[in-house]
Amino acid sequence: MKRIAMIVGLGLMTAMPSWLAAQSVAPEKYDHAEVGIYGDYFRFAPNSNSSTNFVGVGGRLGINVSAHIALEGEMNYDFARNYTSTYTTSTSSTTTTTFTTTGVRPLTGLFGPKFQIGTSSPVRAFVTGKMGFVNFSYSNPNVVSGTTFSNSINGVGGPGTYLAFYPGGGLEFFLGPIGIRAEAGDEIYLDNGAYNNLRVTFGPTIRF
């Protein structure tokens, strides 16, 4: 009996270093890439006098190039919201102020690095700086002539695609490969000047 106990003990002592090594590297198996979906809040503020709150959905994919740096790409679509704009037109000696209600739909695509700490822990903090585009489209069934509506969205004008920059940061909480990510930043688009807009995202993410 004593001999059997000694053999079992020696076996456990021999296996212990391998087990500890496996435990120390186990979290790293989740450090290759990350994919997630999210809900998006976008506060569209094309000027100091007006703003519209948009909500939408999106997805992102990140590839880790090192323990603390990932390259991420993401895209999200915000559902149409009515945006009311006032602009003045002048015909001959008559000046007319026009109110136009528009169904505006932003589509955003961004790509760039993500710098993170706590890579192998269940909690990560990160900052990111991305660039890409924001596309504004609209629907306005109440306007008969398209030319009447050409400049109805202050700060954007008609529909179009604009260069965008996004500095932001946030936190991730993981239980194994599955986690929750919360992020906030400033989505800046350029159109004869820079326009700042608050952007917040929240949703599940998976690392592998």
MARPA-810748 format. One line per 5 residues: number of its first residue (from 1); their letters; for each residue x, y, z negated of N, C-alpha, C, O, CB. Coordinates in steps of 0.05 Angstrom, whole numbers, plus 5000, padded with zeros to 4 digits. Glycine has a CB too. Layout:
# residues N
NUM> a> X:Y:Z:X:Y:Z:X:Y:Z:X:Y:Z:X:Y:Z  ...
//
This chain:
# residues 208
1> mkria> 5017:4976:5000:5000:5000:5000:5017:5025:5000:5012:5044:5014:4981:5000:4976  5038:5024:4983:5056:5047:4981:5070:5051:5008:5074:5074:5016:5077:5043:4960  5077:5029:5022:5090:5032:5048:5072:5045:5069:5080:5061:5085:5099:5004:5058  5046:5037:5068:5027:5049:5086:5024:5079:5081:5023:5095:5100:5000:5035:5084  5023:5086:5056:5021:5115:5048:5045:5130:5058:5042:5153:5068:5017:5118:5018
6> mivgl> 5069:5118:5055:5093:5132:5064:5093:5136:5094:5101:5156:5104:5118:5116:5056  5083:5115:5109:5082:5118:5138:5063:5139:5147:5068:5155:5165:5074:5090:5151  5039:5140:5133:5019:5161:5140:5031:5189:5134:5027:5207:5149:4993:5157:5124  5045:5191:5110:5056:5217:5103:5077:5226:5123:5078:5249:5131:5069:5215:5076  5095:5207:5131:5115:5214:5151:5102:5222:5178:5111:5241:5191:5134:5191:5156
11> glmta> 5080:5208:5185:5066:5215:5210:5054:5243:5208:5056:5258:5228:5044:5195:5215  5042:5250:5185:5031:5277:5182:5053:5298:5183:5049:5319:5195:5015:5279:5156  5075:5293:5170:5097:5313:5170:5108:5316:5198:5116:5339:5205:5119:5304:5151  5109:5295:5214:5119:5297:5241:5100:5312:5259:5109:5328:5276:5124:5269:5252  5074:5308:5254:5054:5321:5271:5050:5350:5263:5040:5366:5280:5028:5307:5270
16> mpswl> 5056:5358:5238:5050:5385:5228:5062:5407:5245:5048:5426:5252:5060:5388:5200  5089:5406:5253:5100:5428:5269:5085:5432:5296:5080:5454:5304:5129:5423:5275  5078:5409:5308:5063:5411:5334:5036:5423:5330:5027:5439:5346:5061:5383:5346  5023:5416:5307:4996:5427:5302:4997:5457:5297:4980:5472:5306:4983:5413:5278  5017:5465:5281:5020:5494:5275:5026:5510:5301:5016:5531:5305:5042:5498:5255
21> aaqsv> 5044:5498:5318:5050:5511:5343:5026:5514:5360:5021:5535:5373:5072:5496:5358  5009:5493:5361:4984:5494:5377:4966:5516:5366:4953:5530:5381:4970:5467:5377  4964:5518:5339:4947:5539:5328:4957:5567:5334:4941:5585:5338:4945:5535:5298  4983:5570:5335:4994:5597:5339:4990:5607:5368:4988:5631:5373:5023:5598:5333  4989:5588:5387:4986:5596:5415:4957:5594:5425:4951:5603:5447:5004:5580:5432
26> apeky> 4939:5581:5408:4912:5577:5417:4898:5602:5426:4885:5602:5447:4897:5564:5396  4900:5625:5411:4886:5649:5419:4896:5659:5446:4881:5672:5461:4889:5670:5399  4921:5653:5454:4932:5664:5478:4919:5652:5503:4922:5663:5525:4961:5660:5479  4905:5630:5500:4892:5618:5523:4870:5635:5534:4860:5631:5556:4882:5590:5517  4862:5656:5518:4841:5674:5526:4852:5700:5537:4837:5719:5541:4823:5680:5503
31> dhaev> 4878:5701:5543:4891:5726:5551:4898:5728:5580:4916:5743:5588:4916:5730:5535  4883:5713:5597:4889:5714:5626:4871:5735:5640:4881:5750:5657:4885:5687:5638  4846:5734:5634:4827:5752:5648:4802:5756:5631:4798:5743:5611:4819:5740:5676  4785:5775:5640:4761:5781:5625:4740:5790:5645:4745:5805:5664:4766:5803:5604  4715:5780:5641:4693:5787:5659:4669:5794:5641:4665:5782:5620:4686:5764:5678
36> giygd> 4654:5814:5649:4631:5822:5632:4610:5837:5648:4614:5846:5670:4641:5839:5610  4587:5839:5636:4565:5855:5646:4558:5876:5624:4565:5872:5601:4540:5838:5654  4544:5897:5632:4539:5918:5612:4515:5935:5620:4508:5937:5644:4564:5935:5608  4503:5947:5600:4484:5968:5604:4499:5994:5604:4518:5998:5590:4462:5968:5582  4489:6013:5620:4504:6038:5625:4486:6062:5619:4462:6063:5627:4514:6039:5655
41> yfrfa> 4497:6081:5604:4484:6107:5600:4501:6129:5612:4525:6130:5607:4480:6112:5569  4489:6145:5630:4504:6166:5644:4489:6192:5641:4466:6195:5651:4507:6158:5675  4502:6211:5629:4490:6238:5625:4499:6256:5647:4521:6267:5646:4497:6250:5596  4482:6259:5667:4489:6274:5691:4484:6304:5685:4462:6312:5681:4472:6265:5715  4506:6320:5685:4505:6348:5678:4519:6364:5700:4542:6372:5695:4517:6353:5650
46> pnsns> 4506:6369:5723:4520:6382:5744:4524:6412:5740:4540:6425:5754:4504:6379:5769  4511:6423:5720:4516:6451:5712:4509:6455:5683:4498:6437:5670:4501:6471:5730  4514:6479:5673:4510:6484:5644:4481:6487:5637:4474:6487:5613:4525:6508:5636  4463:6489:5657:4435:6495:5652:4417:6470:5654:4393:6472:5647:4425:6515:5670  4428:6448:5663:4411:6424:5666:4426:6399:5663:4451:6398:5667:4398:6425:5694
51> stnfv> 4412:6378:5655:4424:6351:5652:4402:6331:5654:4379:6336:5648:4440:6349:5625  4409:6307:5663:4390:6285:5665:4403:6259:5655:4427:6254:5661:4382:6281:5695  4389:6244:5639:4399:6220:5627:4392:6196:5644:4368:6190:5649:4388:6216:5598  4412:6181:5654:4408:6158:5670:4415:6133:5654:4433:6134:5637:4425:6159:5696  4402:6111:5660:4409:6084:5650:4411:6065:5673:4397:6068:5693:4389:6075:5628
56> gvggr> 4428:6045:5670:4432:6026:5692:4446:6001:5682:4449:5996:5658:4447:6038:5715  4455:5985:5701:4470:5960:5695:4495:5959:5712:4497:5972:5733:4452:5935:5700  4514:5943:5703:4539:5941:5718:4554:5916:5710:4546:5901:5692:4556:5965:5714  4577:5912:5723:4595:5889:5717:4624:5897:5721:4630:5916:5736:4587:5865:5735  4642:5883:5708:4670:5889:5710:4686:5863:5709:4678:5843:5698:4679:5908:5687
61> lginv> 4710:5865:5720:4729:5843:5720:4757:5854:5714:4765:5874:5727:4729:5827:5747  4771:5842:5695:4798:5851:5688:4817:5828:5689:4811:5805:5681:4798:5863:5661  4842:5833:5700:4863:5814:5701:4886:5824:5684:4896:5846:5688:4872:5808:5730  4895:5808:5665:4918:5816:5648:4944:5813:5662:4951:5791:5672:4918:5800:5621  4959:5835:5664:4986:5833:5676:5007:5830:5655:5030:5823:5661:4991:5858:5693
66> sahia> 5000:5836:5630:5017:5831:5607:4999:5829:5582:4975:5830:5584:5039:5854:5603  5012:5825:5559:4996:5821:5535:4979:5846:5528:4959:5844:5515:5014:5814:5512  4988:5869:5536:4975:5894:5528:4965:5911:5552:4955:5933:5548:4994:5910:5512  4967:5901:5576:4959:5916:5600:4942:5899:5618:4950:5876:5624:4983:5928:5615  4919:5909:5626:4902:5895:5645:4894:5914:5667:4893:5938:5663:4876:5884:5631
71> legem> 4889:5903:5691:4878:5918:5713:4849:5912:5716:4842:5888:5719:4894:5913:5739  4832:5932:5715:4803:5927:5715:4789:5941:5739:4797:5963:5748:4791:5937:5689  4769:5928:5749:4751:5940:5769:4723:5937:5759:4716:5916:5748:4755:5927:5797  4706:5957:5764:4679:5956:5755:4661:5972:5773:4669:5990:5787:4676:5966:5726  4635:5965:5773:4615:5979:5788:4588:5978:5774:4581:5958:5763:4613:5967:5817
76> nydfa> 4574:6001:5774:4548:6001:5762:4528:6018:5778:4536:6037:5792:4549:6011:5733  4503:6011:5775:4481:6025:5789:4462:6036:5768:4453:6021:5751:4467:6006:5809  4456:6062:5770:4437:6074:5752:4410:6077:5766:4409:6085:5789:4447:6101:5742  4389:6071:5751:4362:6072:5763:4354:6101:5768:4362:6119:5754:4342:6058:5745  4336:6104:5788:4328:6131:5796:4314:6146:5774:4297:6135:5759:4310:6129:5821
81> rnyts> 4321:6171:5771:4307:6189:5753:4301:6215:5767:4315:6223:5786:4325:6195:5728  4279:6228:5759:4272:6253:5771:4290:6275:5760:4296:6277:5736:4243:6260:5765  4300:6292:5779:4317:6314:5772:4305:6339:5785:4302:6339:5810:4347:6309:5782  4299:6359:5770:4286:6383:5780:4307:6405:5783:4321:6412:5764:4263:6393:5762  4308:6417:5807:4328:6437:5813:4314:6462:5823:4294:6460:5837:4349:6427:5833
86> tytts> 4325:6485:5817:4315:6511:5827:4336:6524:5844:4358:6527:5835:4306:6529:5803  4328:6533:5868:4347:6548:5884:4331:6568:5900:4307:6565:5905:4363:6529:5903  4345:6589:5909:4333:6612:5922:4340:6613:5951:4364:6610:5959:4341:6638:5908  4320:6616:5968:4324:6619:5997:4315:6646:6005:4296:6657:5994:4309:6596:6012  4328:6657:6025:4321:6684:6035:4315:6682:6065:4331:6673:6081:4344:6704:6030
91> tsstt> 4291:6691:6072:4282:6692:6100:4275:6721:6107:4255:6732:6096:4259:6673:6105  4290:6733:6124:4286:6761:6131:4287:6778:6106:4308:6778:6092:4259:6766:6146  4266:6792:6099:4267:6809:6075:4252:6796:6051:4248:6809:6031:4254:6836:6081  4245:6770:6054:4231:6757:6033:4249:6736:6019:4262:6720:6032:4206:6743:6045  4249:6737:5993:4264:6718:5977:4245:6699:5963:4226:6707:5950:4282:6733:5957
96> tttft> 4250:6673:5966:4232:6653:5955:4248:6634:5936:4270:6625:5943:4219:6636:5977  4237:6630:5912:4249:6611:5894:4234:6584:5896:4210:6584:5893:4248:6622:5865  4249:6563:5900:4237:6536:5905:4245:6517:5883:4268:6515:5875:4246:6526:5932  4225:6502:5873:4229:6481:5854:4226:6454:5868:4206:6449:5881:4209:6483:5830  4246:6437:5865:4245:6411:5879:4250:6388:5859:4270:6389:5845:4266:6410:5902
101> ttgvr> 4233:6369:5859:4237:6345:5842:4247:6322:5859:4236:6316:5880:4210:6337:5828  4269:6310:5850:4283:6290:5866:4288:6264:5850:4293:6265:5826:4310:6302:5874  4285:6242:5863:4292:6216:5852:4322:6211:5857:4328:6202:5879:4275:6193:5862  4339:6217:5838:4368:6214:5842:4377:6187:5831:4369:6178:5810:4383:6237:5827  4396:6174:5847:4406:6147:5839:4437:6148:5842:4447:6147:5865:4394:6125:5857
106> pltgl> 4452:6148:5820:4481:6147:5821:4491:6118:5823:4480:6100:5810:4493:6161:5797  4511:6114:5839:4525:6088:5841:4555:6094:5837:4566:6111:5850:4521:6074:5869  4568:6080:5817:4595:6086:5809:4613:6062:5813:4605:6040:5805:4597:6096:5780  4637:6065:5825:4657:6044:5827:4684:6055:5817:4692:6076:5826:4659:6034:5856  4697:6041:5799:4722:6050:5787:4742:6028:5785:4735:6004:5783:4716:6062:5759
111> fgpkf> 4768:6035:5786:4790:6016:5784:4813:6029:5770:4820:6052:5776:4798:6005:5811  4827:6014:5752:4850:6025:5739:4860:6008:5716:4848:5987:5711:4845:6053:5730  4880:6018:5702:4892:6002:5680:4876:6005:5654:4863:6025:5649:4921:6011:5676  4878:5984:5638:4867:5984:5611:4890:5977:5592:4903:5956:5595:4843:5964:5608  4895:5994:5572:4917:5989:5553:4904:5981:5526:4888:5996:5515:4934:6015:5549
116> qigts> 4911:5957:5517:4898:5945:5494:4917:5936:5472:4940:5929:5478:4881:5922:5503  4907:5936:5448:4922:5925:5425:4905:5904:5412:4881:5903:5415:4930:5948:5404  4918:5887:5396:4903:5865:5383:4895:5844:5404:4874:5833:5402:4879:5875:5369  4913:5838:5423:4906:5821:5445:4898:5793:5436:4878:5782:5447:4930:5818:5463  4911:5781:5416:4905:5754:5408:4887:5753:5383:4882:5732:5372:4930:5739:5402
121> spvra> 4877:5776:5374:4859:5776:5351:4830:5778:5360:4825:5784:5383:4867:5800:5332  4811:5775:5341:4783:5777:5348:4773:5805:5353:4751:5810:5362:4766:5764:5327  4790:5825:5346:4782:5853:5350:4804:5867:5367:4828:5865:5361:4779:5868:5323  4795:5880:5388:4814:5895:5405:4805:5924:5407:4781:5931:5409:4815:5883:5434  4825:5942:5407:4820:5970:5413:4834:5976:5440:4855:5964:5446:4830:5989:5390
126> fvtgk> 4823:5994:5456:4835:5999:5482:4829:6027:5492:4809:6040:5483:4825:5978:5503  4845:6036:5510:4840:6061:5525:4844:6054:5554:4858:6035:5561:4860:6084:5516  4831:6069:5571:4832:6064:5600:4831:6090:5615:4820:6110:5606:4809:6046:5608  4843:6089:5639:4842:6112:5658:4838:6101:5686:4855:6087:5697:4868:6129:5656  4815:6107:5698:4808:6096:5723:4800:6118:5743:4794:6140:5736:4785:6076:5720
131> mgfvn> 4801:6110:5768:4792:6128:5789:4776:6112:5809:4778:6088:5811:4816:6143:5803  4759:6126:5825:4742:6113:5844:4723:6132:5857:4731:6153:5866:4727:6090:5831  4698:6126:5856:4678:6143:5869:4652:6142:5854:4646:6124:5838:4673:6133:5898  4636:6163:5858:4608:6163:5850:4591:6172:5874:4597:6192:5887:4603:6182:5825  4571:6157:5880:4553:6162:5903:4526:6170:5893:4514:6156:5877:4552:6137:5922
136> fsysn> 4516:6193:5903:4489:6202:5896:4471:6199:5920:4477:6208:5942:4490:6231:5886  4449:6185:5916:4428:6183:5936:4402:6193:5923:4400:6195:5899:4425:6154:5947  4382:6199:5939:4357:6210:5928:4334:6201:5945:4337:6193:5968:4359:6240:5927  4310:6204:5934:4285:6201:5948:4267:6224:5940:4265:6230:5916:4272:6173:5942  4255:6237:5959:4238:6260:5954:4214:6260:5973:4214:6275:5993:4254:6286:5956
141> pnvvs> 4194:6243:5967:4172:6241:5986:4155:6266:5989:4139:6268:6008:4155:6218:5977  4158:6285:5970:4141:6309:5972:4151:6330:5991:4137:6349:5997:4138:6321:5944  4176:6327:6001:4188:6347:6019:4184:6338:6047:4191:6315:6055:4218:6351:6013  4172:6355:6063:4166:6348:6091:4190:6350:6108:4196:6333:6125:4144:6366:6102  4205:6372:6105:4229:6377:6121:4254:6371:6106:4258:6379:6083:4229:6406:6131
146> gttfs> 4272:6355:6118:4297:6349:6105:4315:6373:6101:4330:6374:6082:4312:6328:6121  4313:6393:6119:4329:6417:6116:4321:6433:6092:4338:6447:6080:4327:6434:6141  4296:6432:6084:4287:6446:6060:4300:6435:6035:4303:6450:6015:4256:6444:6057  4309:6410:6036:4319:6396:6013:4349:6394:6012:4360:6381:5995:4307:6369:6011  4363:6407:6032:4391:6401:6036:4408:6408:6012:4429:6396:6008:4401:6416:6060
151> nsing> 4401:6428:5996:4417:6436:5973:4402:6435:5947:4406:6452:5929:4428:6464:5978  4385:6415:5944:4367:6415:5921:4380:6407:5895:4371:6415:5874:4344:6398:5926  4402:6391:5896:4415:6382:5871:4439:6399:5866:4459:6397:5879:4423:6352:5873  4436:6417:5846:4458:6435:5839:4483:6419:5832:4481:6401:5815:4450:6454:5817  4506:6427:5843:4531:6413:5837:4536:6389:5855:4558:6379:5855:4531:6404:5809
156> vggpg> 4516:6381:5870:4520:6358:5888:4511:6365:5916:4524:6358:5936:4504:6334:5878  4489:6380:5919:4478:6385:5945:4461:6362:5955:4445:6352:5939:4500:6391:5966  4465:6353:5979:4451:6330:5989:4464:6304:5980:4482:6305:5964:4449:6331:6019  4455:6281:5991:4468:6256:5984:4497:6255:5993:4504:6267:6013:4452:6233:5995  4514:6240:5979:4542:6238:5987:4558:6223:5967:4548:6215:5946:4554:6266:5991
161> tylaf> 4583:6218:5974:4602:6204:5957:4625:6222:5949:4635:6237:5966:4613:6178:5972  4632:6221:5923:4652:6240:5913:4674:6225:5897:4669:6204:5885:4638:6261:5895  4698:6236:5898:4720:6225:5883:4715:6228:5853:4706:6249:5844:4747:6239:5891  4720:6206:5838:4714:6206:5809:4738:6196:5793:4753:6180:5803:4689:6188:5804  4740:6207:5769:4761:6199:5750:4747:6192:5724:4726:6204:5717:4782:6221:5746
166> ypggg> 4758:6173:5709:4745:6165:5685:4766:6158:5663:4778:6137:5664:4727:6140:5690  4770:6176:5644:4785:6169:5620:4766:6160:5598:4745:6172:5594:4803:6193:5610  4773:6138:5584:4755:6128:5563:4769:6109:5545:4793:6104:5547:4731:6115:5576  4754:6098:5526:4764:6079:5507:4742:6066:5492:4719:6073:5494:4784:6093:5488  4750:6045:5476:4729:6031:5461:4740:6008:5445:4764:6006:5440:4708:6021:5479
171> leffl> 4722:5990:5437:4728:5967:5420:4715:5942:5432:4694:5943:5445:4719:5971:5391  4728:5919:5427:4718:5893:5434:4718:5875:5410:4738:5875:5395:4734:5880:5458  4697:5859:5406:4695:5841:5384:4690:5813:5395:4671:5809:5410:4673:5849:5363  4708:5793:5388:4706:5767:5400:4702:5745:5378:4712:5747:5356:4732:5761:5415  4687:5725:5386:4685:5700:5372:4693:5678:5392:4677:5669:5407:4656:5695:5360
176> gpigi> 4719:5671:5391:4729:5653:5412:4730:5668:5438:4741:5690:5439:4712:5627:5414  4720:5656:5460:4721:5670:5486:4699:5690:5491:4701:5705:5510:4721:5649:5507  4678:5690:5474:4655:5707:5478:4656:5731:5460:4662:5729:5436:4629:5691:5473  4650:5755:5472:4652:5779:5456:4632:5800:5464:4616:5796:5483:4679:5790:5457  4633:5822:5450:4617:5846:5456:4636:5870:5460:4656:5873:5445:4597:5852:5432
181> raeag> 4631:5886:5480:4648:5909:5486:4632:5934:5486:4610:5936:5498:4662:5905:5514  4642:5955:5472:4630:5981:5471:4651:6001:5480:4674:6000:5472:4620:5988:5442  4642:6019:5498:4661:6038:5510:4648:6065:5516:4624:6066:5521:4672:6026:5536  4663:6086:5514:4653:6113:5521:4675:6129:5534:4699:6125:5528:4642:6127:5495  4667:6147:5551:4687:6164:5565:4674:6186:5581:4650:6191:5579:4704:6147:5583
186> deiyl> 4690:6200:5596:4682:6223:5612:4684:6216:5642:4706:6213:5652:4698:6248:5605  4662:6214:5655:4662:6209:5684:4663:6236:5699:4643:6251:5698:4638:6192:5693  4685:6241:5711:4690:6267:5724:4689:6263:5754:4704:6247:5765:4717:6280:5715  4672:6278:5768:4672:6277:5797:4679:6305:5808:4674:6325:5796:4645:6267:5808  4691:6305:5832:4701:6330:5845:4683:6338:5868:4678:6322:5886:4730:6326:5854
191> dngay> 4673:6362:5867:4658:6374:5889:4660:6404:5887:4643:6417:5876:4627:6364:5889  4681:6415:5899:4688:6443:5897:4690:6451:5867:4680:6471:5858:4666:6461:5910  4704:6434:5852:4707:6437:5824:4703:6410:5810:4693:6391:5822:4688:6458:5813  4709:6409:5784:4706:6385:5769:4681:6386:5752:4676:6406:5739:4731:6380:5751  4666:6364:5752:4641:6363:5736:4644:6340:5716:4649:6317:5724:4616:6359:5755
196> nnlrv> 4640:6346:5690:4643:6327:5669:4617:6315:5661:4597:6329:5658:4657:6340:5644  4616:6288:5657:4592:6274:5650:4597:6252:5631:4615:6235:5635:4578:6263:5676  4583:6251:5608:4586:6230:5588:4577:6203:5600:4556:6202:5612:4571:6237:5563  4593:6182:5595:4586:6155:5603:4591:6136:5580:4613:6136:5569:4602:6147:5629  4571:6119:5574:4573:6100:5552:4564:6073:5563:4544:6071:5577:4556:6108:5527
201> tfgpt> 4580:6051:5558:4572:6024:5566:4573:6006:5542:4589:6009:5524:4591:6014:5589  4556:5985:5543:4555:5965:5521:4545:5939:5532:4525:5939:5546:4537:5975:5498  4558:5917:5526:4549:5891:5535:4568:5868:5529:4590:5872:5519:4544:5893:5565  4559:5844:5536:4575:5820:5531:4598:5817:5550:4597:5826:5573:4557:5795:5532  4619:5804:5540:4643:5799:5557:4654:5772:5550:4651:5762:5528:4664:5822:5553
206> irf> 4668:5759:5569:4680:5733:5565:4710:5735:5573:4716:5745:5594:4666:5711:5582  4728:5725:5556:4756:5725:5562:4765:5695:5567:4754:5677:5554:4773:5738:5539  4784:5692:5584:4793:5665:5590:4822:5665:5599:4833:5644:5605:4775:5651:5611
//
